[in-house]
Amino acid sequence: MNISLRNNESGNIYKILFQALLWIFWLGYPLMNDNDLSDPERIQIIQMVFVVRFIEVPFFYLIIKYLIPDIFKKHGVTYYLIILIAICISYMFAELYIRDIMTPGRDTYSFFIIFPVIFIAAMGTGYGLVISIIDEEAHKREEGQQRLKSELSFLRSQISPHFLFNVLNSIVYLIRSKSDMAEPVTIQLSDMMRYMLYETDNKQVAVSKELEYLRNYIDLQNVRYGEDVKINVAICGNDSSLIIEPMLLIPFVENAFKHGVGMVLEPQIDITLDYQGTDLTFEVKNKIGPETEEEKDSGSGIGLKNVRRRLELLYPDKHSLNIDDNGEQFAIKLNINLKRQNN
């Protein structure tokens, strides 16, 4: 059960509880306020009061279900008050008629004709406005969640083709070089695609799964470059209960291989990941050369832009991302405060 569903259920319970208490008090008050039930005339008056108050119940729901959403919200306060006053007057005449039928010739409870109608009108207006505001806020939150979900899906759809483009380049290289590794690497890519398609659909995953995916990518690049690129990987600690947004770490490593090899002299890529409780620190460093600036295509940096946006959306005030480019080395350092699966 998601948070929005729990909030809706909780809100509905409070609404039902408030209305139940209101009508118990409103309909039961004549009995609680009168201890003398032996007099037939008093019983007749109490019955009249109960009937009159009972017909005021639809007035309350007329206000909150129709007048507030369809009149007040669409036509403004003045139009709402005119209609409300007209209905109040109609109710007063109706209640006066009921009183004359059930207790003919009695002037008792004359104030009862005015006060209850005004009270119900005030309660209905106040309750209707509060509920309207609460519902609007809930609707805005739901819209925000849907926009967030849509934006994240769009960002992931951008990352996946960009990643696959680089991986397929690696496989093409192996096929052209007639390497025996072409088939197992293709199978490995199939496993990685399965993770991308079925493990990362609109949910967070265990950090261990994300790291396994990251290692597969690094292994694939090791196959491609061999000893031409020095790759250092250090992972300190392990906490299987931590969860993370999928495909969040790979763009940094992908970027390092994209721009840290080729014309770079003695290319080297350093990847470090460290756990400290629920805090994860991820660092990627790669050498760069002047030639790499000219080689950057129009798609360069898409992964980094997307991952920065995803961090802003998913980990507000719970992450820090530092990027350092000194002309010789490109380095990123990401700190994230993660959640645990049982939280």
RODO-2510 file (C-alpha; in nm, 4 decimals, decimal comma):
residues 343
     n   res          X          Y          Z
     1     m     0,0000     0,0000     0,0000
     2     n     0,1513     0,3330    -0,1030
     3     i     0,1611     0,6508     0,1040
     4     s    -0,1075     0,8352    -0,0912
     5     l    -0,3512     0,5439    -0,0488
     6     r    -0,2885     0,5318     0,3264
     7     n    -0,3418     0,9084     0,3490
     8     n    -0,6729     0,8818     0,1603
     9     e    -0,7964     0,6035     0,3875
    10     s    -0,6948     0,7986     0,6983
    11     g    -0,8691     1,1113     0,5667
    12     n    -1,1888     0,9179     0,4936
    13     i    -1,1919     0,7746     0,8457
    14     y    -1,1681     1,1244     0,9965
    15     k    -1,4498     1,2475     0,7721
    16     i    -1,6783     0,9599     0,8708
    17     l    -1,5943     1,0035     1,2399
    18     f    -1,6656     1,3785     1,2324
    19     q    -1,9990     1,3361     1,0547
    20     a    -2,1059     1,0520     1,2842
    21     l    -2,0326     1,2590     1,5967
    22     l    -2,2064     1,5630     1,4450
    23     w    -2,5312     1,3777     1,3741
    24     i    -2,5285     1,1856     1,7025
    25     f    -2,5068     1,5180     1,8843
    26     w    -2,7492     1,7015     1,6566
    27     l    -3,0217     1,4366     1,6528
    28     g    -2,9700     1,3167     2,0088
    29     y    -2,9467     1,6561     2,1777
    30     p    -3,3265     1,7006     2,2244
    31     l    -3,3364     1,3780     2,4262
    32     m    -3,0247     1,4632     2,6265
    33     n    -3,1584     1,8120     2,7014
    34     d    -3,4970     1,7000     2,8302
    35     n    -3,5300     1,4759     3,1342
    36     d    -3,9100     1,4899     3,1575
    37     l    -4,0401     1,2290     2,9138
    38     s    -4,3588     1,1513     3,1071
    39     d    -4,5556     1,4441     2,9639
    40     p    -4,7232     1,3507     2,6305
    41     e    -4,7024     1,7107     2,5124
    42     r    -4,3261     1,7204     2,5828
    43     i    -4,2857     1,3962     2,3908
    44     q    -4,4799     1,5490     2,1018
    45     i    -4,2499     1,8540     2,1014
    46     i    -3,9397     1,6346     2,1136
    47     q    -4,0692     1,4311     1,8188
    48     m    -4,1282     1,7527     1,6252
    49     v    -3,7771     1,8752     1,7035
    50     f    -3,6296     1,5421     1,5961
    51     v    -3,8174     1,5435     1,2637
    52     v    -3,7150     1,9027     1,1923
    53     r    -3,3527     1,8320     1,2698
    54     f    -3,3606     1,5151     1,0626
    55     i    -3,4656     1,7045     0,7498
    56     e    -3,1677     1,9409     0,8081
    57     v    -2,9264     1,6536     0,7409
    58     p    -2,9729     1,6727     0,3597
    59     f    -2,9128     2,0497     0,3832
    60     f    -2,5632     1,9839     0,5205
    61     y    -2,4771     1,7460     0,2358
    62     l    -2,6319     1,9777    -0,0210
    63     i    -2,3804     2,2392     0,0905
    64     i    -2,0670     2,0201     0,0915
    65     k    -2,1527     1,8127    -0,2177
    66     y    -2,3018     2,0799    -0,4457
    67     l    -2,2965     2,4381    -0,3195
    68     i    -1,9256     2,4495    -0,2244
    69     p    -1,7771     2,2704    -0,5309
    70     d    -2,0251     2,3886    -0,7955
    71     i    -2,1393     2,7306    -0,6722
    72     f    -1,8773     2,8721    -0,4342
    73     k    -1,5710     2,7462    -0,6265
    74     k    -1,7054     2,8367    -0,9713
    75     h    -1,9152     3,1502    -0,9152
    76     g    -1,7716     3,3133    -0,6037
    77     v    -1,8829     3,4153    -0,2557
    78     t    -2,1655     3,6555    -0,3487
    79     y    -2,3538     3,4100    -0,5666
    80     y    -2,2999     3,1375    -0,3057
    81     l    -2,4404     3,3534    -0,0212
    82     i    -2,7485     3,4494    -0,2239
    83     i    -2,8329     3,0850    -0,2920
    84     l    -2,7477     2,9790     0,0635
    85     i    -2,9715     3,2464     0,2155
    86     a    -3,2554     3,1521    -0,0197
    87     i    -3,2259     2,7859     0,0844
    88     c    -3,2102     2,8836     0,4536
    89     i    -3,5326     3,0830     0,4211
    90     s    -3,6984     2,7906     0,2426
    91     y    -3,5918     2,5553     0,5207
    92     m    -3,7255     2,7963     0,7857
    93     f    -4,0690     2,8049     0,6222
    94     a    -4,0657     2,4268     0,5801
    95     e    -3,9767     2,3754     0,9445
    96     l    -4,2417     2,6258     1,0527
    97     y    -4,4960     2,4282     0,8513
    98     i    -4,3858     2,1014     1,0139
    99     r    -4,4067     2,2605     1,3593
   100     d    -4,7599     2,3834     1,2960
   101     i    -4,8670     2,0359     1,1829
   102     m    -4,7042     1,8393     1,4650
   103     t    -4,7629     2,0904     1,7494
   104     p    -5,0561     2,3077     1,6368
   105     g    -5,1214     2,6249     1,8317
   106     r    -4,7944     2,6165     2,0257
   107     d    -4,5321     2,8940     2,0087
   108     t    -4,2691     2,6921     2,1948
   109     y    -3,9246     2,6723     2,0348
   110     s    -3,9868     2,9694     1,8037
   111     f    -3,6118     3,0469     1,8108
   112     f    -3,5555     2,6888     1,7031
   113     i    -3,6786     2,7826     1,3557
   114     i    -3,3864     3,0214     1,2921
   115     f    -3,0868     2,9041     1,4910
   116     p    -3,0605     2,5384     1,3742
   117     v    -3,0786     2,6310     1,0066
   118     i    -2,8086     2,8966     1,0477
   119     f    -2,5983     2,6533     1,2510
   120     i    -2,6180     2,3804     0,9857
   121     a    -2,5442     2,6375     0,7126
   122     a    -2,2364     2,7556     0,9023
   123     m    -2,1181     2,4013     0,9805
   124     g    -2,1716     2,2874     0,6236
   125     t    -1,9898     2,5892     0,4806
   126     g    -1,6952     2,5582     0,7179
   127     y    -1,6657     2,1816     0,6795
   128     g    -1,7102     2,1998     0,3020
   129     l    -1,4378     2,4634     0,2629
   130     v    -1,1918     2,2711     0,4826
   131     i    -1,2542     1,9450     0,2952
   132     s    -1,2256     2,1284    -0,0374
   133     i    -0,8865     2,2716     0,0597
   134     i    -0,7645     1,9326     0,1862
   135     d    -0,8812     1,7581    -0,1323
   136     e    -0,7125     2,0206    -0,3503
   137     e    -0,3837     1,9762    -0,1649
   138     a    -0,4110     1,5983    -0,1959
   139     h    -0,4837     1,6352    -0,5682
   140     k    -0,1806     1,8612    -0,6115
   141     r     0,0394     1,6092    -0,4278
   142     e    -0,0919     1,3284    -0,6459
   143     e    -0,0292     1,5338    -0,9596
   144     g     0,3221     1,6077    -0,8358
   145     q     0,3865     1,2378    -0,7759
   146     q     0,2587     1,1508    -1,1215
   147     r     0,4778     1,4196    -1,2804
   148     l     0,7751     1,2915    -1,0826
   149     k     0,7037     0,9366    -1,1931
   150     s     0,6693     1,0437    -1,5568
   151     e     0,9860     1,2520    -1,5471
   152     l     1,1862     0,9699    -1,3904
   153     s     1,0586     0,7261    -1,6522
   154     f     1,1611     0,9703    -1,9235
   155     l     1,5069     1,0144    -1,7723
   156     r     1,5542     0,6390    -1,7484
   157     s     1,4469     0,5972    -2,1095
   158     q     1,7208     0,8431    -2,2055
   159     i     1,9857     0,6692    -2,0006
   160     s     1,9188     0,3177    -2,1273
   161     p     1,9758     0,3792    -2,5025
   162     h     2,2852     0,5859    -2,4229
   163     f     2,4248     0,3013    -2,2149
   164     l     2,3341     0,0351    -2,4707
   165     f     2,5059     0,2362    -2,7437
   166     n     2,8370     0,2154    -2,5556
   167     v     2,7977    -0,1530    -2,4654
   168     l     2,7124    -0,2493    -2,8238
   169     n     3,0281    -0,0710    -2,9363
   170     s     3,2192    -0,3054    -2,7073
   171     i     3,0543    -0,6123    -2,8594
   172     v     3,1208    -0,4871    -3,2142
   173     y     3,4863    -0,4493    -3,1198
   174     l     3,4995    -0,8099    -2,9934
   175     i     3,3269    -0,9462    -3,3035
   176     r     3,5627    -0,7595    -3,5367
   177     s     3,8630    -0,8869    -3,3471
   178     k     3,7149    -1,2408    -3,3669
   179     s     3,7480    -1,2787    -2,9939
   180     d     3,6145    -1,5888    -2,8200
   181     m     3,4704    -1,3505    -2,5613
   182     a     3,2062    -1,2168    -2,8022
   183     e     2,9478    -1,4843    -2,7170
   184     p     2,9813    -1,4790    -2,3346
   185     v     2,9850    -1,0997    -2,3373
   186     t     2,6654    -1,0994    -2,5439
   187     i     2,5078    -1,3289    -2,2859
   188     q     2,6315    -1,0983    -2,0138
   189     l     2,4707    -0,8048    -2,1942
   190     s     2,1456    -1,0046    -2,2073
   191     d     2,1590    -1,0439    -1,8293
   192     m     2,2215    -0,6724    -1,7889
   193     m     1,9276    -0,5871    -2,0148
   194     r     1,7079    -0,8208    -1,8128
   195     y     1,8046    -0,6225    -1,5020
   196     m     1,7291    -0,2951    -1,6781
   197     l     1,3880    -0,4138    -1,8002
   198     y     1,2547    -0,6128    -1,5055
   199     e     1,4413    -0,5048    -1,1927
   200     t     1,4321    -0,1289    -1,2359
   201     d     1,0696    -0,0625    -1,3284
   202     n     0,9468     0,2248    -1,1061
   203     k     1,1033     0,0973    -0,7851
   204     q     1,4232     0,1077    -0,5881
   205     v     1,6512    -0,1933    -0,5765
   206     a     1,8971    -0,3403    -0,3309
   207     v     2,2379    -0,1757    -0,3525
   208     s     2,3908    -0,5225    -0,3962
   209     k     2,1975    -0,5688    -0,7226
   210     e     2,3063    -0,2302    -0,8504
   211     l     2,6685    -0,3140    -0,7663
   212     e     2,6411    -0,6475    -0,9454
   213     y     2,5168    -0,4633    -1,2509
   214     l     2,8030    -0,2148    -1,2163
   215     r     3,0617    -0,4935    -1,1913
   216     n     2,9212    -0,6577    -1,5049
   217     y     2,9639    -0,3319    -1,6938
   218     i     3,3205    -0,2892    -1,5704
   219     d     3,4025    -0,6507    -1,6578
   220     l     3,2707    -0,5929    -2,0084
   221     q     3,4907    -0,2861    -2,0495
   222     n     3,7852    -0,4847    -1,9163
   223     v     3,7275    -0,7381    -2,1910
   224     r     3,7210    -0,4622    -2,4503
   225     y     4,0264    -0,2650    -2,3397
   226     g     4,2343    -0,5301    -2,1664
   227     e     4,5652    -0,3890    -2,0521
   228     d     4,5211    -0,0691    -2,2534
   229     v     4,3276     0,0868    -1,9644
   230     k     4,4131     0,0518    -1,5977
   231     i     4,0936     0,0008    -1,3997
   232     n     4,1006     0,0093    -1,0192
   233     v     3,7857    -0,0882    -0,8280
   234     a     3,7526    -0,0772    -0,4496
   235     i     3,4275    -0,1565    -0,2691
   236     c     3,4362    -0,1294     0,1102
   237     g     3,1550    -0,2760     0,3165
   238     n     2,8291    -0,4461     0,2294
   239     d     2,4756    -0,3850     0,3507
   240     s     2,2089    -0,5882     0,1719
   241     s     1,9268    -0,3952     0,3428
   242     l     2,0077    -0,0654     0,1701
   243     i     1,8083     0,0295    -0,1402
   244     i     1,8896     0,2777    -0,4146
   245     e     1,7386     0,4246    -0,7286
   246     p     1,8378     0,1857    -1,0123
   247     m     2,0790     0,2925    -1,2834
   248     l     2,1989     0,5795    -1,0653
   249     l     2,5707     0,4972    -1,0418
   250     i     2,6360     0,3644    -1,3906
   251     p     2,6330     0,7040    -1,5742
   252     f     2,9432     0,8158    -1,3811
   253     v     3,1345     0,5000    -1,4752
   254     e     3,0006     0,5143    -1,8288
   255     n     3,1201     0,8737    -1,8614
   256     a     3,4672     0,7768    -1,7347
   257     f     3,5063     0,5115    -2,0031
   258     k     3,3599     0,7356    -2,2709
   259     h     3,5977     1,0257    -2,2121
   260     g     3,8827     0,8694    -2,0155
   261     v     4,0224     0,6398    -2,2843
   262     g     4,1135     0,6678    -2,6499
   263     m     4,3641     0,9501    -2,7027
   264     v     4,4359     0,9807    -2,3309
   265     l     4,7944     0,8960    -2,2397
   266     e     4,8116     0,5961    -2,0043
   267     p     4,4394     0,5989    -1,9269
   268     q     4,3382     0,5071    -1,5757
   269     i     3,9968     0,4837    -1,4133
   270     d     3,9544     0,4613    -1,0351
   271     i     3,6195     0,3565    -0,8876
   272     t     3,5590     0,3579    -0,5123
   273     l     3,2463     0,2819    -0,3141
   274     d     3,2220     0,2960     0,0644
   275     y     2,9418     0,2383     0,3175
   276     q     2,9079     0,4242     0,6455
   277     g     2,5784     0,3167     0,7993
   278     t     2,3117     0,4395     0,5566
   279     d     2,5544     0,6834     0,3910
   280     l     2,7039     0,5710     0,0633
   281     t     3,0063     0,7434    -0,0895
   282     f     3,0834     0,6808    -0,4558
   283     e     3,3882     0,8214    -0,6353
   284     v     3,4970     0,7890    -0,9968
   285     k     3,8179     0,9400    -1,1398
   286     n     3,9586     0,9263    -1,4896
   287     k     4,2417     1,0928    -1,6765
   288     i     4,1540     1,3305    -1,9558
   289     g     4,3517     1,4861    -2,2388
   290     p     4,3103     1,7887    -2,4667
   291     e     4,1958     1,5676    -2,7533
   292     t     3,8905     1,4479    -2,5634
   293     e     3,7360     1,7965    -2,5657
   294     e     3,7263     1,7964    -2,9460
   295     e     3,5893     1,4425    -2,9632
   296     k     3,2836     1,5032    -2,7495
   297     d     2,9703     1,4517    -2,9572
   298     s     2,6273     1,6103    -2,9186
   299     g     2,5234     1,3303    -2,6812
   300     s     2,8087     1,3872    -2,4419
   301     g     2,7040     1,4519    -2,0857
   302     i     2,3458     1,3267    -2,1247
   303     g     2,4024     1,0637    -1,8572
   304     l     2,5495     1,3112    -1,6081
   305     k     2,2735     1,5662    -1,6661
   306     n     2,0088     1,3008    -1,6160
   307     v     2,1619     1,1554    -1,3032
   308     r     2,1941     1,5032    -1,1524
   309     r     1,8247     1,5653    -1,2185
   310     r     1,7265     1,2284    -1,0748
   311     l     1,9241     1,3031    -0,7603
   312     e     1,7385     1,6332    -0,7227
   313     l     1,4034     1,4580    -0,7600
   314     l     1,4649     1,1484    -0,5488
   315     y     1,7165     1,2572    -0,2865
   316     p     1,6438     1,6229    -0,2061
   317     d     1,8607     1,7365     0,0867
   318     k     1,9929     1,3792     0,1133
   319     h     2,2814     1,3885    -0,1303
   320     s     2,5819     1,5888    -0,2408
   321     l     2,7515     1,5696    -0,5797
   322     n     3,0901     1,7269    -0,6421
   323     i     3,2434     1,7330    -0,9906
   324     d     3,6040     1,8397    -1,0379
   325     d     3,7700     1,8941    -1,3764
   326     n     4,1250     2,0293    -1,3480
   327     g     4,2165     1,9692    -1,7113
   328     e     4,4141     1,6528    -1,6360
   329     q     4,1681     1,4533    -1,4314
   330     f     3,7890     1,4361    -1,4155
   331     a     3,6539     1,3318    -1,0762
   332     i     3,3094     1,2964    -0,9209
   333     k     3,2218     1,2317    -0,5589
   334     l     2,8663     1,1365    -0,4694
   335     n     2,7315     1,1047    -0,1164
   336     i     2,3789     0,9695    -0,0641
   337     n     2,1816     0,8958     0,2478
   338     l     1,9934     0,5773     0,1576
   339     k     1,6912     0,3998     0,3014
   340     r     1,6650     0,0441     0,4231
   341     q     1,4192    -0,2075     0,2783
   342     n     1,2307    -0,2499     0,6038
   343     n     1,1740     0,1280     0,6482
***
